[in-house]
Amino acid sequence: MKILFLSIILAFITLTTYAQEGTVKISQANSGSVKPPTDSVKLQIDGNNAYYQKIVKVDSSIKVSEIFLRALQFMAGKNFQQTYGYQQEGKLIFTTTQDLNINPVTTGTDLDNVEQYSVQFAITIDMKNGRYRYTVHNVVFFRPTDSGNSRLTLYDMHQKATGDTKWVAKDARKVITSFERYLSTLTAELNEGIEHKSAIYQPKF
């Protein structure tokens, strides 16, 4: 009887410990503290020009021809319009217009305060063996107003974010942060596409 009682207690302790470990794991998974890796983008100002630019190193075995083809395929999949492409020069230029939301997360309910805007921009990809450089430029934001759409370049928006009244500056920073969040995801996915890191590119199936 004593052995049976001890066995029941031991089983109860084991189950309790397992349940607690499971709870911790679930809480950690849903905490949102671990975010998927994204590329970092940094705003650069040159006179009246505002743009994003970064040199990205890839595997040294990936030549210009492969970077060119993989970048072309990736951008086509994102519905970007190619305006220039010359493999011998190692250059591609695309343009797009995207509808974005200032809020990082929405719940999909009627209570959401959705602040949408459109952004038009170009992205140039310059390539060399084992590396490429992307430049996001000619960025123009369009936001709805009572009298129609307001049109502000990235430089204009940056000026508002750093030198206008507190309310206007905060609003402008929200737009820039939202756009940079989108760019971080886009450029990280571009890198995956060029290096063929994603499972979608694996030849074995």
Secondary structure per residue as TSV (DSSP state, phi and psi in degrees):
chain	resnum	aa	ss	phi	psi
A	1	M	-	360.0	-40.8
A	2	K	H	-65.7	-38.6
A	3	I	H	-65.3	-41.5
A	4	L	H	-62.6	-42.2
A	5	F	H	-63.0	-43.6
A	6	L	H	-64.5	-37.5
A	7	S	H	-63.7	-40.8
A	8	I	H	-65.5	-42.7
A	9	I	H	-63.1	-43.9
A	10	L	H	-62.0	-42.3
A	11	A	H	-64.0	-40.6
A	12	F	H	-63.8	-42.4
A	13	I	H	-63.9	-41.8
A	14	T	H	-62.6	-45.0
A	15	L	H	-65.5	-39.9
A	16	T	H	-63.8	-43.3
A	17	T	H	-63.2	-43.5
A	18	Y	H	-62.4	-42.7
A	19	A	H	-64.1	-39.6
A	20	Q	H	-65.7	-41.2
A	21	E	H	-63.5	-40.4
A	22	G	H	-64.0	-38.9
A	23	T	H	-63.9	-43.3
A	24	V	H	-61.2	-44.1
A	25	K	H	-63.9	-42.1
A	26	I	H	-65.5	-42.7
A	27	S	H	-61.9	-41.2
A	28	Q	H	-65.8	-37.7
A	29	A	H	-68.5	-32.8
A	30	N	H	-98.4	1.8
A	31	S	S	-72.4	-22.3
A	32	G	S	80.6	3.8
A	33	S	-	-74.3	-26.6
A	34	V	S	-97.5	111.0
A	35	K	-	-104.4	148.6
A	36	P	-	-62.7	144.3
A	37	P	-	-63.6	132.2
A	38	T	-	-130.5	157.5
A	39	D	-	-73.8	148.8
A	40	S	-	-94.9	133.5
A	41	V	-	-115.9	143.1
A	42	K	-	-131.3	126.0
A	43	L	E	-69.2	134.6
A	44	Q	E	-122.3	137.2
A	45	I	E	-116.1	127.0
A	46	D	E	-133.5	97.9
A	47	G	T	66.4	-121.9
A	48	N	T	-97.6	12.0
A	49	N	E	-103.7	133.5
A	50	A	E	-121.8	132.9
A	51	Y	E	-159.1	170.9
A	52	Y	E	-119.2	137.4
A	53	Q	E	-150.3	141.6
A	54	K	E	-156.4	141.8
A	55	I	E	-95.3	128.6
A	56	V	E	-118.5	123.2
A	57	K	E	-88.2	136.8
A	58	V	-	-122.1	-177.0
A	59	D	-	-56.2	134.2
A	60	S	T	-63.1	-17.7
A	61	S	T	-79.4	-11.6
A	62	I	-	-85.6	112.3
A	63	K	-	-87.9	171.5
A	64	V	H	-55.9	-42.8
A	65	S	H	-60.6	-38.1
A	66	E	H	-73.4	-42.0
A	67	I	H	-59.6	-43.8
A	68	F	H	-58.8	-51.3
A	69	L	H	-66.0	-43.2
A	70	R	H	-69.3	-38.4
A	71	A	H	-65.4	-41.0
A	72	L	H	-61.3	-45.2
A	73	Q	H	-65.2	-42.5
A	74	F	H	-63.5	-48.6
A	75	M	H	-67.1	-33.3
A	76	A	H	-64.2	-38.4
A	77	G	H	-66.4	-22.4
A	78	K	T	-94.2	6.2
A	79	N	T	62.7	35.5
A	80	F	-	-86.2	145.3
A	81	Q	E	-93.5	124.7
A	82	Q	E	-79.2	125.4
A	83	T	E	-109.0	-15.4
A	84	Y	E	-158.2	142.3
A	85	G	E	-162.7	124.0
A	86	Y	E	-146.2	105.8
A	87	Q	T	-63.1	-39.9
A	88	Q	T	-62.2	-31.0
A	89	E	T	-84.6	-19.4
A	90	G	T	70.0	48.7
A	91	K	E	-143.4	136.3
A	92	L	E	-133.0	142.2
A	93	I	E	-131.0	132.6
A	94	F	E	-129.2	155.3
A	95	T	E	-129.7	156.8
A	96	T	E	-160.8	161.9
A	97	T	E	-127.9	126.4
A	98	Q	E	-122.1	140.7
A	99	D	E	-95.3	119.2
A	100	L	E	-122.8	166.2
A	101	N	E	-119.1	132.5
A	102	I	S	-64.2	-35.9
A	103	N	S	-70.1	132.9
A	104	P	S	-67.9	-31.8
A	105	V	-	-139.3	139.3
A	106	T	-	-125.6	151.3
A	107	T	-	-93.2	-8.7
A	108	G	S	79.2	21.6
A	109	T	S	-111.7	171.1
A	110	D	T	-69.7	-11.9
A	111	L	T	-83.7	-9.1
A	112	D	-	-63.9	137.7
A	113	N	-	-98.0	84.4
A	114	V	-	-82.5	119.2
A	115	E	-	-111.9	93.9
A	116	Q	E	-92.6	154.6
A	117	Y	E	-154.2	165.7
A	118	S	E	-114.3	148.0
A	119	V	E	-134.8	134.1
A	120	Q	E	-115.3	132.4
A	121	F	E	-158.2	167.8
A	122	A	E	-117.5	151.4
A	123	I	E	-131.7	123.5
A	124	T	E	-105.5	132.9
A	125	I	E	-118.0	114.0
A	126	D	E	-102.2	134.8
A	127	M	E	-124.1	144.8
A	128	K	E	-138.9	165.8
A	129	N	T	-58.2	124.3
A	130	G	T	81.0	3.5
A	131	R	E	-164.3	162.3
A	132	Y	E	-148.6	162.8
A	133	R	E	-128.0	128.4
A	134	Y	E	-106.7	143.9
A	135	T	E	-131.3	119.6
A	136	V	E	-99.2	116.6
A	137	H	E	-143.2	177.9
A	138	N	E	52.3	44.5
A	139	V	E	-84.8	126.6
A	140	V	E	-131.7	128.6
A	141	F	E	-99.3	138.7
A	142	F	E	-122.4	123.3
A	143	R	E	-128.3	139.0
A	144	P	E	-70.0	137.2
A	145	T	E	-131.2	176.3
A	146	D	T	-63.8	-27.9
A	147	S	T	-105.0	12.4
A	148	G	E	126.3	-159.8
A	149	N	E	-90.5	133.8
A	150	S	E	-87.0	147.9
A	151	R	E	-124.3	118.9
A	152	L	E	-134.5	132.9
A	153	T	E	-74.4	167.6
A	154	L	H	-60.9	-37.8
A	155	Y	H	-64.5	-43.8
A	156	D	H	-59.9	-43.4
A	157	M	H	-65.9	-38.1
A	158	H	H	-63.7	-41.4
A	159	Q	H	-61.1	-42.1
A	160	K	H	-66.0	-37.8
A	161	A	H	-70.2	-22.4
A	162	T	H	-112.5	-14.1
A	163	G	H	-140.2	8.5
A	164	D	S	-99.9	-171.6
A	165	T	-	-62.4	161.6
A	166	K	H	-56.7	-46.0
A	167	W	H	-66.5	-45.8
A	168	V	H	-65.1	-41.5
A	169	A	H	-62.4	-42.2
A	170	K	H	-63.2	-42.5
A	171	D	H	-64.0	-42.4
A	172	A	H	-66.4	-39.0
A	173	R	H	-63.6	-35.1
A	174	K	H	-63.5	-39.6
A	175	V	H	-66.6	-46.9
A	176	I	H	-62.5	-43.7
A	177	T	H	-61.3	-40.9
A	178	S	H	-62.9	-44.9
A	179	F	H	-65.3	-41.0
A	180	E	H	-67.1	-32.8
A	181	R	H	-63.7	-42.5
A	182	Y	H	-64.1	-44.4
A	183	L	H	-63.6	-37.6
A	184	S	H	-59.3	-44.6
A	185	T	H	-66.8	-45.0
A	186	L	H	-59.9	-48.9
A	187	T	H	-71.3	-31.0
A	188	A	H	-66.7	-41.5
A	189	E	H	-68.5	-36.2
A	190	L	H	-59.7	-43.8
A	191	N	H	-62.4	-40.9
A	192	E	H	-62.0	-40.8
A	193	G	H	-65.8	-39.7
A	194	I	H	-72.1	-39.3
A	195	E	H	-87.1	-5.8
A	196	H	T	55.4	43.8
A	197	K	-	-81.6	-31.1
A	198	S	S	-67.6	152.4
A	199	A	G	-60.3	-26.9
A	200	I	G	-62.8	-24.0
A	201	Y	G	-95.8	-2.4
A	202	Q	-	-68.0	130.5
A	203	P	S	-73.5	-23.2
A	204	K	-	-84.8	135.1
A	205	F	-	-152.4	360.0
